């Protein structure tokens, strides 16, 4: 269920009703769902939402989400765990299935004391003021005056922070709408079909004027696509000479937009690339044709924008990619080596280098990434070595 955080409790009501259906069954599910026991609600069948004993309101979810309460009610916490992980908090602690959440819980447990929101600290100061007014210190008008000023200042800071958060939220909503960020939430099947390790075949070396032997040169890249809880995908692409990084998002059912750029040590975007990938391809073919607005990735003034067809092939899921540096294998093959480490599987090594198109030994794939797969920004005949010399710089 998508949830856009804001200060309006009505925004949280659909989720609160769903969680209430779980929380009102807690007195009967302690053993099966592994959570603390709850006493039965004697009036459960004679009352309706939101007046039952274990009902959760939109305001409670909002306050817990924004940190306005230090310790949310236990049945709210257990209902959230059951909704997300199918077991209560006790069951999750026995068998954690979310590594990031487990690390966060351990980090919070290791801290001394509890962190308080500005609202909670403001309330503490008010309570301290009331106690001081009834104590001998109240005879000192100067002390009371300064403490009142402190409480007032803290309250003002709380209001300012609240306004800033609200404006920031509105700005984020406007940015997301105008730039079409995450316009479509993919299904579990779509996430599974995109996430994983891909090999990408591209003919971009054929357009590099600095390489006199560029004709019919191609290169294979390894691409790792990883889904993020916020709804988008991280993209890491390993090429023969340089790497790319970026993100991908579903624009609509089956249609993926991939944005990457050359990785560098600066904060500047270098050679941005935009690709469109349709997952609605023929199941009989292992290849997915992708159209990209890209670059020829040449040096200096020769680095120019091109349109290009690239061919993706998914080779598996899971594991991690590791780039190998300064090894004897690198020197021997004069290439980049990337190792794919998979759980309970032998490690696979990929040797990435610019190669003749005939080395593919696959006429169908070769026909997809030959010189006809490339569109030059400035027309310059075909892509044979003697045809690019008159291209506009």
C-alpha positions as CSV (number, residue, x, y, z in Angstrom):
1,X,0.0,0.0,0.0
2,X,1.5,3.3,-1.1
3,X,1.7,5.9,1.7
4,X,2.5,9.6,1.2
5,X,3.6,11.0,4.6
6,X,1.9,14.3,5.6
7,X,0.3,15.9,8.7
8,X,-3.3,15.0,7.7
9,X,-4.5,12.0,9.7
10,X,-7.1,11.2,7.0
11,X,-4.2,10.3,4.7
12,X,-3.4,7.4,7.0
13,X,-6.9,6.0,7.5
14,X,-6.9,3.3,4.8
15,X,-3.7,1.8,6.3
16,X,-5.1,2.2,9.9
17,X,-8.3,0.3,9.0
18,X,-6.2,-2.5,7.4
19,X,-4.0,-2.7,10.4
20,X,-7.0,-2.7,12.8
21,X,-8.2,-5.9,11.2
22,X,-4.9,-7.4,12.2
23,X,-4.7,-5.9,15.6
24,X,-8.2,-6.9,16.6
25,X,-7.3,-10.6,16.0
26,X,-4.2,-10.3,18.3
27,X,-5.9,-11.9,21.3
28,X,-6.3,-15.2,19.3
29,X,-2.9,-15.2,17.4
30,X,-0.2,-14.9,20.0
31,X,1.0,-18.5,19.4
32,X,0.6,-18.8,15.7
33,X,2.0,-15.3,14.8
34,X,4.6,-15.2,17.6
35,X,3.8,-12.0,19.5
36,X,3.0,-11.0,23.1
37,X,-0.4,-12.1,24.5
38,X,-3.3,-9.6,24.5
39,X,-6.4,-9.8,26.6
40,X,-9.7,-10.3,24.7
41,X,-12.0,-7.3,24.0
42,X,-15.3,-8.0,25.6
43,X,-17.1,-5.4,23.5
44,X,-15.5,-6.3,20.2
45,X,-18.8,-7.6,18.6
46,X,-20.9,-4.7,19.9
47,X,-18.8,-1.8,18.7
48,X,-17.3,-0.8,15.4
49,X,-14.2,0.9,14.1
50,X,-12.6,3.0,15.6
51,X,-14.1,2.3,19.1
52,X,-12.9,-1.3,19.6
53,X,-10.2,-2.0,22.1
54,X,-7.4,-2.6,19.6
55,X,-8.4,-0.3,16.8
56,X,-5.7,1.8,15.3
57,X,-6.5,5.3,14.1
58,X,-4.9,7.5,11.4
59,X,-3.8,9.9,14.0
60,X,-1.9,7.2,15.9
61,X,-0.1,6.1,12.7
62,X,0.8,9.7,11.8
63,X,2.1,10.5,15.3
64,X,4.2,7.3,15.3
65,X,5.5,7.9,11.8
66,X,6.6,11.4,12.6
67,X,8.2,10.6,15.9
68,X,5.7,12.4,18.1
69,X,5.4,9.4,20.4
70,X,8.5,7.7,21.8
71,X,6.8,4.3,22.4
72,X,3.8,3.5,20.1
73,X,1.3,1.1,21.5
74,X,2.4,-2.6,21.4
75,X,-0.6,-3.8,19.4
76,X,0.2,-1.1,16.7
77,X,3.8,-2.3,16.6
78,X,2.8,-6.0,16.4
79,X,0.2,-5.3,13.7
80,X,2.8,-3.5,11.6
81,X,5.2,-6.5,11.9
82,X,2.5,-8.9,10.9
83,X,1.5,-6.8,8.0
84,X,5.1,-6.6,6.7
85,X,6.6,-9.9,7.8
86,X,3.7,-12.2,8.6
87,X,4.9,-12.6,12.3
88,X,4.8,-10.3,15.3
89,X,7.8,-8.5,16.8
90,X,8.9,-11.5,18.9
91,X,8.8,-13.8,15.9
92,X,10.8,-11.3,13.9
93,X,13.5,-11.0,16.6
94,X,13.8,-14.8,16.6
95,X,14.2,-15.0,12.8
96,X,15.0,-11.5,11.3
97,X,14.1,-11.4,7.6
98,X,14.9,-7.7,7.0
99,X,18.6,-7.1,7.4
100,X,18.3,-3.3,7.3
101,X,15.6,-3.2,10.0
102,X,17.6,-5.5,12.2
103,X,20.7,-3.3,11.9
104,X,18.6,-0.2,12.7
105,X,17.1,-1.9,15.8
106,X,20.5,-2.9,17.1
107,X,21.9,0.6,16.5
108,X,19.0,2.2,18.5
109,X,19.4,-0.4,21.3
110,X,23.1,0.5,21.6
111,X,22.5,4.2,22.1
112,X,22.4,5.5,25.7
113,X,18.9,6.8,26.5
114,X,16.2,7.6,24.0
115,X,16.2,10.4,21.5
116,X,13.3,12.8,21.8
117,X,11.6,14.9,19.2
118,X,11.4,18.6,19.6
119,X,7.8,18.3,20.7
120,X,8.7,15.9,23.5
121,X,11.6,18.0,24.7
122,X,9.3,21.0,24.7
123,X,6.8,19.1,26.9
124,X,9.6,18.1,29.2
125,X,10.7,21.7,29.7
126,X,7.1,22.7,30.4
127,X,6.8,20.0,33.1
128,X,10.1,21.1,34.6
129,X,8.8,24.7,34.7
130,X,5.7,23.6,36.6
131,X,7.9,21.7,39.1
132,X,10.2,24.7,39.6
133,X,7.3,27.1,40.2
134,X,6.1,24.9,43.1
135,X,9.7,24.6,44.5
136,X,11.8,27.1,46.5
137,X,13.4,28.2,43.2
138,X,10.1,30.0,42.4
139,X,11.2,32.7,44.8
140,X,13.9,33.7,42.3
141,X,12.0,35.7,39.6
142,X,15.1,35.9,37.3
143,X,15.5,32.1,37.1
144,X,11.8,31.6,36.3
145,X,11.9,34.4,33.7
146,X,14.8,32.8,31.8
147,X,13.2,29.4,31.9
148,X,10.0,30.7,30.5
149,X,12.0,32.4,27.7
150,X,13.7,29.1,27.0
151,X,10.4,27.2,26.8
152,X,9.0,29.9,24.5
153,X,12.0,29.7,22.3
154,X,11.8,26.0,22.1
155,X,8.2,26.1,21.2
156,X,8.9,28.6,18.4
157,X,11.6,26.3,17.1
158,X,9.1,23.5,17.1
159,X,6.6,25.5,15.0
160,X,9.3,26.7,12.6
161,X,10.6,23.1,12.0
162,X,7.0,21.9,11.5
163,X,6.5,24.6,8.8
164,X,9.8,23.8,7.1
165,X,8.9,20.1,7.0
166,X,5.5,20.9,5.5
167,X,7.0,23.2,2.8
168,X,9.7,20.6,2.1
169,X,7.0,17.9,1.6
170,X,4.9,20.1,-0.7
171,X,8.1,20.9,-2.7
172,X,8.9,17.1,-3.0
173,X,5.4,16.4,-4.2
174,X,5.6,19.2,-6.8
175,X,9.0,18.0,-8.0
176,X,7.8,14.4,-8.2
177,X,4.8,15.4,-10.3
178,X,6.5,17.8,-12.7
179,X,9.5,15.4,-13.3
180,X,7.3,12.3,-13.4
181,X,9.3,10.5,-10.6
182,X,8.0,7.0,-9.9
183,X,4.8,7.5,-11.9
184,X,3.9,3.8,-11.8
185,X,4.5,1.2,-9.0
186,X,5.6,-2.1,-10.6
187,X,4.0,-5.4,-9.6
188,X,6.0,-8.1,-7.8
189,X,6.3,-10.0,-11.1
190,X,7.6,-6.9,-12.9
191,X,10.2,-6.2,-10.2
192,X,11.4,-9.8,-10.4
193,X,11.6,-9.7,-14.2
194,X,13.8,-6.6,-14.1
195,X,16.0,-7.1,-11.0
196,X,19.1,-9.2,-11.5
197,X,22.3,-9.4,-13.6
198,X,22.1,-8.6,-17.3
199,X,24.7,-8.6,-20.1
200,X,24.4,-5.7,-22.5
201,X,25.8,-5.9,-26.1
202,X,26.5,-2.5,-27.7
203,X,28.2,-1.4,-30.9
204,X,29.2,2.1,-29.7
205,X,33.0,1.4,-30.3
206,X,32.2,1.6,-34.0
207,X,31.7,5.4,-33.8
208,X,35.0,6.2,-32.0
209,X,37.1,8.3,-34.4
210,X,40.1,8.0,-32.3
211,X,40.3,4.2,-33.0
212,X,41.4,3.4,-36.5
213,X,40.3,-0.2,-36.1
214,X,36.8,0.7,-34.9
215,X,34.9,-0.9,-37.8
216,X,32.6,-3.7,-36.6
217,X,33.9,-3.5,-33.1
218,X,31.4,-4.3,-30.3
219,X,31.6,-4.6,-26.5
220,X,29.7,-6.5,-23.8
221,X,28.8,-4.7,-20.5
222,X,27.6,-6.3,-17.3
223,X,24.6,-4.6,-15.7
224,X,23.4,-5.1,-12.1
225,X,19.8,-3.8,-11.4
226,X,18.7,-3.8,-7.8
227,X,15.2,-2.9,-6.5
228,X,14.9,-0.3,-3.7
229,X,12.1,-0.1,-1.2
230,X,11.1,3.4,-2.4
231,X,10.0,2.0,-5.7
232,X,12.9,2.6,-8.1
233,X,16.0,0.5,-9.1
234,X,19.7,1.2,-8.7
235,X,21.8,0.5,-11.9
236,X,25.5,-0.4,-12.0
237,X,27.0,-1.0,-15.4
238,X,30.5,-2.3,-15.9
239,X,32.1,-1.6,-19.3
240,X,35.4,-2.5,-20.8
241,X,37.0,0.9,-20.2
242,X,34.7,2.7,-17.7
243,X,31.7,2.1,-15.6
244,X,28.2,3.7,-15.4
245,X,25.8,4.2,-12.5
246,X,22.3,5.5,-12.2
247,X,18.7,4.4,-11.7
248,X,15.7,2.9,-13.4
249,X,12.0,3.3,-12.9
250,X,8.9,1.8,-14.5
251,X,7.0,4.5,-16.5
252,X,4.0,2.2,-17.2
253,X,3.3,-1.5,-17.2
254,X,6.3,-3.3,-18.8
255,X,8.1,-0.1,-19.8
256,X,11.3,0.8,-18.0
257,X,13.3,4.0,-18.3
258,X,17.0,3.7,-17.4
259,X,19.1,6.8,-16.6
260,X,22.9,6.4,-16.2
261,X,26.1,8.4,-16.5
262,X,29.8,7.7,-16.5
263,X,31.1,7.2,-13.0
264,X,33.8,9.7,-12.0
265,X,35.3,11.2,-8.9
266,X,33.6,14.5,-9.2
267,X,30.0,15.6,-8.5
268,X,29.4,16.4,-12.2
269,X,27.3,14.3,-14.5
270,X,29.4,13.0,-17.4
271,X,27.9,11.6,-20.6
272,X,24.4,11.0,-19.4
273,X,22.5,8.2,-21.1
274,X,18.8,7.5,-21.3
275,X,17.4,4.1,-22.4
276,X,14.0,2.7,-22.9
277,X,13.5,-1.1,-22.2
278,X,10.3,-2.9,-22.9
279,X,9.8,-6.2,-21.0
280,X,7.0,-7.1,-23.4
281,X,9.3,-9.0,-25.8
282,X,9.0,-12.4,-27.5
283,X,9.5,-15.1,-24.9
284,X,11.1,-17.3,-27.6
285,X,14.1,-14.9,-27.7
286,X,16.6,-14.4,-24.8
287,X,17.3,-10.9,-26.1
288,X,15.6,-7.6,-25.3
289,X,16.2,-4.8,-27.7
290,X,16.8,-1.4,-26.0
291,X,16.8,2.0,-27.6
292,X,19.2,4.5,-26.1
293,X,20.1,8.1,-26.5
294,X,23.8,7.7,-25.7
295,X,27.4,8.7,-26.7
296,X,30.2,7.2,-28.7
297,X,32.4,7.7,-25.5
298,X,35.3,9.0,-27.5
299,X,38.0,11.5,-26.3
300,X,37.6,15.3,-26.2
301,X,35.7,16.9,-29.0
302,X,35.1,13.5,-30.6
303,X,32.7,12.5,-27.8
304,X,29.4,12.9,-29.5
305,X,25.7,12.1,-29.0
306,X,24.3,9.1,-30.8
307,X,21.2,7.0,-31.0
308,X,21.8,3.3,-30.7
309,X,20.1,0.0,-30.3
310,X,21.6,-2.1,-27.5
311,X,20.7,-5.7,-26.8
312,X,20.1,-6.9,-23.2
313,X,20.1,-10.5,-22.0
314,X,19.3,-11.5,-18.5
315,X,21.7,-14.1,-17.1
316,X,20.6,-14.5,-13.5
317,X,19.6,-13.0,-10.2
318,X,21.2,-12.5,-6.9
319,X,24.8,-12.3,-5.8
320,X,27.3,-9.4,-6.2
321,X,29.6,-8.1,-9.0
322,X,33.3,-7.5,-8.2
323,X,35.7,-5.7,-10.5
324,X,39.2,-7.2,-10.5
325,X,42.2,-4.8,-10.5
326,X,46.0,-5.2,-11.0
327,X,46.0,-9.0,-11.5
328,X,48.0,-11.1,-13.9
329,X,44.7,-12.0,-15.6
330,X,44.2,-8.3,-16.4
331,X,47.6,-8.1,-18.0
332,X,47.1,-11.3,-19.9
333,X,43.8,-10.5,-21.5
334,X,44.2,-6.7,-21.7
335,X,40.7,-6.3,-20.6
336,X,38.5,-5.6,-17.6
337,X,37.6,-8.6,-15.4
338,X,34.3,-8.7,-13.4
339,X,33.5,-11.6,-11.2
340,X,29.9,-12.6,-10.3
341,X,29.7,-14.1,-6.8
342,X,26.5,-16.1,-6.3
343,X,25.3,-17.9,-3.1
344,X,25.9,-21.6,-3.3
345,X,27.1,-21.3,-6.9
346,X,30.6,-21.2,-8.5
347,X,32.0,-17.7,-9.2
348,X,31.8,-16.7,-12.8
349,X,34.4,-14.4,-14.4
350,X,33.6,-12.1,-17.3
351,X,36.3,-10.6,-19.6
352,X,35.2,-7.3,-21.0
353,X,36.9,-5.8,-24.0
354,X,36.2,-4.3,-27.4
355,X,36.1,-7.2,-29.9
356,X,35.3,-7.8,-33.5
357,X,31.7,-8.4,-34.1
358,X,32.5,-11.8,-35.7
359,X,33.8,-13.1,-32.4
360,X,30.1,-13.4,-31.2
361,X,29.6,-16.3,-33.6
362,X,25.9,-15.4,-33.6
363,X,24.6,-14.0,-36.8
364,X,21.3,-12.9,-35.3
365,X,22.9,-11.0,-32.5
366,X,25.5,-9.5,-34.8
367,X,22.7,-8.2,-37.1
368,X,21.2,-6.3,-34.1
369,X,24.3,-4.4,-33.1
370,X,26.2,-3.8,-36.4
371,X,26.7,-0.4,-37.9
372,X,22.9,-0.3,-38.8
373,X,22.1,-0.1,-35.1
374,X,23.6,3.4,-34.8
375,X,22.2,6.8,-35.7
376,X,24.6,9.7,-35.8
377,X,23.6,13.1,-34.5
378,X,25.2,14.7,-37.5
379,X,24.8,12.7,-40.7
380,X,28.2,11.5,-42.0
381,X,27.5,8.6,-44.4
382,X,28.1,5.0,-43.1
383,X,30.4,4.0,-40.2
384,X,33.3,2.7,-42.2
385,X,36.7,4.1,-41.1
386,X,37.0,6.5,-44.1
387,X,33.4,7.8,-43.7
388,X,33.7,9.7,-40.4
389,X,36.6,12.0,-41.3
390,X,34.2,14.6,-42.7
391,X,31.9,14.6,-39.8
392,X,31.2,17.9,-38.1
393,X,33.3,18.3,-34.9
